[in-house]
Amino acid sequence: MTDETPRRQGCLIIIGGHEDRDPKGERAILREVARRIRGGKLVLATVASHQPEGYFDEYQKAFEDLDIGELVELYVEERSQAGDRDKLNVLDDAAGVFFSGGDQLRITSQIGDTGIEAKVRRIYERGGVVAGTSAGASVMSETMLIKGSSRETHRIGDLHMAPGMGLVRDVIIDQHFAERGRFGRLIGAVAHNPRVLGMGIDEDTAAVVEGDRFHVIGSGAVYVVDGSDVTYCNVAEARAECALSMHDVRVHVLSNGDGFDLKARRPMPPRR
């Protein structure tokens, strides 16, 4: 089947959380955001947080010497505000949008199918940057993980997912990956639909997605779980409390400079 959707020209920077924001640190991921903004306006969308106080000040200090032209905050307390002209105007002339952490359901429930979401998509489709950390990373995919146990073997009934923004297709994203022991739940998400690649992103690590490919930056790793060659899975037959069983799963572990072709489902030579 041919995908007739116009090819998007923008860049996604999908961050596993806790990226280096120390003004005295290397800030490799924030530097990449700033480099791609090219001195333009960056909108910090703190929508995922129930209490956004402090986020803007912290990011303002982190970006202060990184040649961001202007950093402005966008927060929506209630969905009814997502159509307000003053909220929409914040996105005018923006070169990029950065979704901070919190609760990914707040992002989709407050701005999904609103003028704000439409403007974010237009920024991306005209070549802009959309970055997201933690909850802001999970929301990038068509289907997002919202709940599931960490640090233990996945139980078939212990997984909750919801529609995301769908900026990257055929991928489901988990964050704080190694730090919170989320390998089991990402495997469980792939078991539900092996057409979808699982992408687990460590803290202070990002997948920089352009077209059908991404490369890794940061201090940790990105794990890609591919279930396309699975020969057996008990997710449809076993009881909800049973442990997941799945055979012939392929896993790729990618670190700084490594690349991945999402369409071919294959790693690419490192960019050192």
Secondary structure, DSSP 4 states (H G I P E B T S, - for coil): ----SPPP--EEEEE-S-----TTS--HHHHHHHHHHTT-EEEEE-TT-SS-TTHHHHHHHHHTTTT-SEEEEE--SSGGGGG-HHHHHTTTTEEEEEE-SS-HHHHHHHHTTSHHHHHHHHHHHTT-EEEEETHHHHTTBSEEEEEE--SSPPBTT-EEEEE---SB-SEEEEESTTTTT-HHHHHHHHHH-TTSEEEEE-TTEEEEEETTEEEEEESSEEEEEE-TT--EE-TTTS-TTSBP-EES-EEEEEETT-EEETTTTEEE----
